Amino acid sequence: MTNGHDNDLEAGMQRAERIIAALADNQDAIQSELRTLAKSQVLMSESLTKLAQAQADLVETQKHGDERLNALSYYYFQRHLNEHSKGSN
């Protein structure tokens, strides 16, 4: 019976060795994938920063555009009032 027990132990050891070898083989692939993900994260972060700056620039540009539009609207409104007030006198 010791022989059967030894065979089971040997089979278990061989299985454990195969699992460890498979894990070791996959470790390089996992490390490579992690490096790729880290690089992608950096690029994504940089892109997001640029996008945020572009949005801030757009908001500022829109603000100036709104101010100019308001000034132009006020000018034409005043002009319209002046023309009609002169015409009614």
Backbone as ProteinMPNN parsed JSONL, in Angstrom:
{"seq_chain_A": "MTNGHDNDLEAGMQRAERIIAALADNQDAIQSELRTLAKSQVLMSESLTKLAQAQADLVETQKHGDERLNALSYYYFQRHLNEHSKGSN", "coords_chain_A": {"N_chain_A": [[0.804, -1.179, 0.0], [2.041, 1.134, 0.485], [3.345, 1.679, -1.851], [1.241, 2.457, -3.564], [0.43, 4.748, -2.258], [2.742, 6.26, -2.544], [2.711, 6.548, -5.298], [0.431, 8.143, -5.626], [1.285, 10.409, -4.257], [3.479, 11.112, -5.836], [2.151, 11.642, -8.25], [0.608, 13.813, -7.445], [2.626, 15.644, -6.849], [3.767, 15.977, -9.39], [1.632, 17.139, -10.692], [1.408, 19.535, -9.258], [3.882, 20.661, -9.925], [3.477, 21.096, -12.67], [1.452, 22.979, -12.582], [2.762, 25.088, -11.271], [4.762, 25.603, -13.166], [3.171, 26.454, -15.311], [2.064, 28.764, -14.198], [4.399, 30.276, -13.895], [5.118, 30.576, -16.581], [2.971, 32.102, -17.464], [3.339, 34.381, -16.003], [5.176, 36.167, -17.208], [3.683, 37.024, -19.415], [1.565, 38.226, -18.086], [2.897, 40.29, -16.734], [3.742, 41.79, -18.941], [1.271, 42.581, -20.0], [0.392, 44.142, -17.86], [2.265, 46.232, -17.948], [1.565, 47.334, -20.416], [-1.063, 48.154, -19.843], [-0.506, 50.069, -17.871], [0.919, 51.99, -19.343], [-1.104, 52.726, -21.111], [-2.895, 53.852, -19.333], [-1.49, 56.122, -18.513], [-1.35, 57.528, -20.94], [-4.081, 57.927, -21.361], [-4.699, 59.53, -19.19], [-3.174, 61.809, -19.779], [-4.458, 62.6, -22.13], [-6.993, 63.159, -21.131], [-6.404, 65.32, -19.501], [-5.634, 67.196, -21.434], [-8.06, 67.412, -22.791], [-9.688, 68.487, -20.787], [-8.46, 70.984, -20.507], [-8.936, 72.035, -23.046], [-11.7, 72.208, -22.931], [-11.999, 74.09, -20.891], [-10.835, 76.282, -22.164], [-12.677, 76.601, -24.214], [-14.979, 77.29, -22.755], [-14.155, 79.764, -21.775], [-13.832, 81.175, -24.167], [-16.468, 81.097, -25.083], [-17.655, 82.634, -23.119], [-16.587, 85.175, -23.669], [-17.633, 85.497, -26.202], [-20.367, 85.551, -25.623], [-20.441, 87.929, -24.159], [-19.762, 89.797, -26.142], [-21.905, 89.413, -27.886], [-24.018, 90.223, -26.267], [-23.34, 92.932, -25.963], [-23.55, 93.775, -28.617], [-26.28, 93.272, -29.085], [-27.396, 95.051, -27.242], [-26.509, 97.476, -28.338], [-27.908, 97.522, -30.843], [-30.512, 97.469, -29.896], [-30.656, 99.881, -28.474], [-30.207, 101.614, -30.617], [-32.45, 101.075, -32.17], [-34.448, 101.998, -30.405], [-33.744, 104.729, -30.296], [-34.134, 105.516, -32.97], [-36.879, 105.154, -33.245], [-37.868, 106.829, -31.28], [-37.131, 109.306, -32.223], [-38.543, 109.401, -34.557], [-41.149, 109.543, -33.636], [-41.413, 112.021, -32.57]], "CA_chain_A": [[0.0, 0.0, 0.0], [2.958, 2.258, 0.468], [3.621, 1.959, -3.248], [0.09, 3.222, -4.063], [0.51, 6.063, -1.627], [3.87, 6.941, -3.197], [2.27, 6.917, -6.647], [-0.474, 9.287, -5.472], [2.124, 11.537, -3.871], [4.253, 11.471, -7.03], [1.214, 12.25, -9.199], [0.274, 15.129, -6.894], [3.809, 16.5, -7.008], [3.884, 16.304, -10.812], [0.552, 18.093, -10.999], [1.808, 20.81, -8.645], [4.973, 21.185, -10.741], [2.901, 21.594, -13.927], [0.728, 24.22, -12.262], [3.774, 26.119, -10.999], [5.389, 25.94, -14.445], [2.188, 27.228, -16.082], [2.005, 30.09, -13.578], [5.641, 30.976, -14.23], [5.035, 30.948, -17.994], [1.98, 33.167, -17.594], [3.796, 35.568, -15.281], [5.757, 37.102, -18.172], [2.585, 37.599, -20.189], [0.822, 39.103, -17.181], [3.715, 41.49, -16.534], [3.678, 42.55, -20.186], [-0.056, 43.189, -20.052], [0.341, 45.197, -16.848], [3.019, 47.366, -18.475], [0.737, 47.925, -21.465], [-2.158, 48.855, -19.178], [0.035, 51.252, -17.194], [1.186, 52.984, -20.392], [-2.402, 53.191, -21.598], [-3.467, 54.72, -18.304], [-0.771, 57.399, -18.582], [-1.814, 58.211, -22.149], [-5.471, 58.333, -21.138], [-4.66, 60.649, -18.248], [-2.683, 62.975, -20.521], [-5.528, 63.002, -23.042], [-8.055, 63.746, -20.321], [-5.919, 66.639, -19.083], [-5.742, 68.07, -22.609], [-9.486, 67.624, -23.037], [-10.172, 69.407, -19.757], [-7.946, 72.312, -20.841], [-9.674, 72.488, -24.228], [-13.043, 72.577, -22.484], [-11.864, 75.352, -20.156], [-10.62, 77.311, -23.178], [-13.958, 76.797, -24.901], [-15.853, 78.023, -21.841], [-13.68, 81.144, -21.756], [-14.167, 81.746, -25.471], [-17.923, 81.268, -25.091], [-17.955, 83.759, -22.24], [-16.282, 86.4, -24.412], [-18.615, 85.575, -27.288], [-21.635, 85.99, -25.019], [-20.303, 89.346, -23.809], [-19.83, 90.565, -27.392], [-23.278, 89.322, -28.375], [-24.828, 91.101, -25.41], [-23.02, 94.319, -26.321], [-24.132, 94.023, -29.934], [-27.728, 93.32, -28.903], [-27.693, 96.307, -26.556], [-26.285, 98.537, -29.316], [-29.012, 97.558, -31.79], [-31.721, 97.816, -29.155], [-30.593, 101.328, -28.244], [-30.356, 102.245, -31.929], [-33.861, 100.935, -32.525], [-35.207, 102.926, -29.562], [-33.425, 106.089, -30.708], [-34.779, 105.764, -34.259], [-38.325, 105.233, -33.072], [-38.198, 107.986, -30.46], [-36.968, 110.474, -33.103], [-39.625, 109.352, -35.534], [-42.434, 109.846, -33.014], [-41.396, 113.442, -32.152]], "C_chain_A": [[0.862, 1.264, 0.0], [3.263, 2.664, -0.955], [2.49, 2.784, -3.868], [0.081, 4.64, -3.517], [1.615, 6.889, -2.265], [3.472, 7.397, -4.596], [1.337, 8.132, -6.599], [0.306, 10.552, -5.136], [2.918, 12.045, -5.066], [3.35, 12.17, -8.05], [0.826, 13.663, -8.734], [1.41, 16.116, -7.062], [3.971, 16.925, -8.472], [2.821, 17.328, -11.227], [0.904, 19.479, -10.46], [2.926, 21.463, -9.455], [4.447, 21.768, -12.055], [2.167, 22.911, -13.692], [1.707, 25.355, -12.026], [4.454, 26.558, -12.292], [4.45, 26.794, -15.302], [2.072, 28.645, -15.52], [3.235, 30.917, -13.921], [5.612, 31.437, -15.681], [4.069, 32.121, -18.184], [2.42, 34.462, -16.93], [4.383, 36.602, -16.241], [4.663, 37.792, -18.988], [1.782, 38.58, -19.338], [1.587, 40.405, -16.954], [3.679, 42.388, -17.772], [2.343, 43.273, -20.313], [-0.179, 44.329, -19.045], [1.112, 46.435, -17.299], [2.204, 48.093, -19.544], [-0.414, 48.712, -20.858], [-1.676, 50.133, -18.49], [0.325, 52.358, -18.21], [-0.116, 53.575, -20.914], [-3.044, 54.152, -20.607], [-2.803, 56.091, -18.332], [-1.253, 58.199, -19.791], [-3.245, 58.724, -21.976], [-5.517, 59.542, -20.207], [-4.202, 61.924, -18.946], [-3.769, 63.497, -21.462], [-6.656, 63.683, -22.288], [-7.664, 65.141, -19.844], [-6.028, 67.635, -20.241], [-7.197, 68.389, -22.919], [-10.07, 68.615, -22.042], [-9.706, 70.83, -20.048], [-8.683, 72.881, -22.049], [-11.082, 72.929, -23.844], [-13.008, 73.908, -21.737], [-11.648, 76.511, -21.133], [-11.915, 77.63, -23.918], [-14.933, 77.591, -24.039], [-15.457, 79.499, -21.819], [-14.023, 81.852, -23.065], [-15.664, 82.022, -25.563], [-18.334, 82.462, -24.251], [-17.718, 85.076, -22.972], [-17.267, 86.584, -25.571], [-19.96, 86.053, -26.773], [-21.585, 87.477, -24.678], [-20.404, 90.218, -25.062], [-21.247, 90.56, -27.964], [-24.207, 90.2, -27.561], [-24.591, 92.573, -25.75], [-23.633, 94.683, -27.663], [-25.648, 94.13, -29.848], [-28.145, 94.631, -28.247], [-27.566, 97.478, -27.52], [-27.477, 98.648, -30.27], [-30.345, 97.894, -31.109], [-31.773, 99.319, -28.911], [-30.799, 102.087, -29.554], [-31.828, 102.211, -32.365], [-34.719, 101.909, -31.714], [-34.991, 104.371, -29.995], [-34.133, 106.431, -32.022], [-36.279, 105.949, -34.099], [-38.722, 106.438, -32.214], [-38.061, 109.259, -31.279], [-38.132, 110.536, -34.096], [-40.971, 109.719, -34.936], [-42.516, 111.283, -32.568], [-41.864, 114.321, -33.229]], "O_chain_A": [[0.428, 2.327, -0.444], [3.425, 3.849, -1.248], [2.759, 3.719, -4.624], [-0.235, 5.598, -4.222], [1.443, 8.085, -2.5], [3.842, 8.487, -5.032], [1.441, 9.035, -7.428], [0.024, 11.628, -5.663], [3.021, 13.251, -5.287], [3.742, 13.175, -8.643], [0.731, 14.587, -9.542], [1.188, 17.285, -7.379], [4.274, 18.083, -8.759], [3.082, 18.248, -12.002], [0.711, 20.481, -11.149], [2.922, 22.678, -9.652], [4.918, 22.814, -12.503], [2.252, 23.836, -14.499], [1.508, 26.463, -12.523], [4.696, 27.748, -12.494], [4.89, 27.748, -15.944], [1.991, 29.612, -16.277], [3.131, 32.111, -14.204], [6.028, 32.554, -15.987], [4.331, 33.024, -18.978], [1.916, 35.533, -17.27], [4.112, 37.794, -16.098], [4.718, 39.0, -19.218], [1.372, 39.637, -19.817], [1.003, 41.488, -16.978], [3.595, 43.61, -17.653], [2.298, 44.444, -20.692], [-0.782, 45.361, -19.341], [0.671, 47.56, -17.064], [2.161, 49.323, -19.57], [-0.713, 49.819, -21.308], [-2.358, 51.157, -18.524], [0.015, 53.524, -17.967], [-0.215, 54.783, -21.132], [-3.659, 55.144, -20.998], [-3.477, 57.111, -18.189], [-1.53, 59.394, -19.686], [-3.569, 59.833, -22.402], [-6.297, 60.47, -20.426], [-4.772, 62.994, -18.732], [-3.969, 64.707, -21.572], [-7.211, 64.676, -22.758], [-8.504, 66.039, -19.791], [-6.46, 68.773, -20.053], [-7.523, 69.522, -23.273], [-10.857, 69.484, -22.415], [-10.466, 71.781, -19.861], [-9.016, 74.066, -22.077], [-11.595, 73.913, -24.376], [-13.881, 74.755, -21.928], [-12.21, 77.591, -20.953], [-12.206, 78.79, -24.209], [-15.634, 78.469, -24.542], [-16.319, 80.378, -21.842], [-14.456, 83.004, -23.056], [-16.076, 83.068, -26.066], [-19.241, 83.211, -24.614], [-18.545, 85.986, -22.907], [-17.677, 87.704, -25.872], [-20.621, 86.87, -27.416], [-22.56, 88.201, -24.882], [-21.058, 91.261, -25.042], [-21.727, 91.577, -28.464], [-25.092, 90.853, -28.116], [-25.534, 93.361, -25.815], [-24.174, 95.776, -27.827], [-26.239, 95.003, -30.485], [-29.131, 95.247, -28.65], [-28.411, 98.373, -27.527], [-27.999, 99.742, -30.484], [-31.203, 98.541, -31.709], [-32.807, 99.953, -29.116], [-31.498, 103.099, -29.579], [-32.365, 103.2, -32.863], [-35.606, 102.566, -32.259], [-35.941, 105.151, -30.056], [-34.674, 107.527, -32.163], [-36.877, 106.808, -34.747], [-39.798, 107.004, -32.404], [-38.808, 110.211, -31.051], [-38.628, 111.615, -34.42], [-41.859, 110.166, -35.663], [-43.602, 111.742, -32.213], [-41.916, 115.538, -33.054]]}, "name": "protein", "num_of_chains": 1, "seq": "MTNGHDNDLEAGMQRAERIIAALADNQDAIQSELRTLAKSQVLMSESLTKLAQAQADLVETQKHGDERLNALSYYYFQRHLNEHSKGSN"}
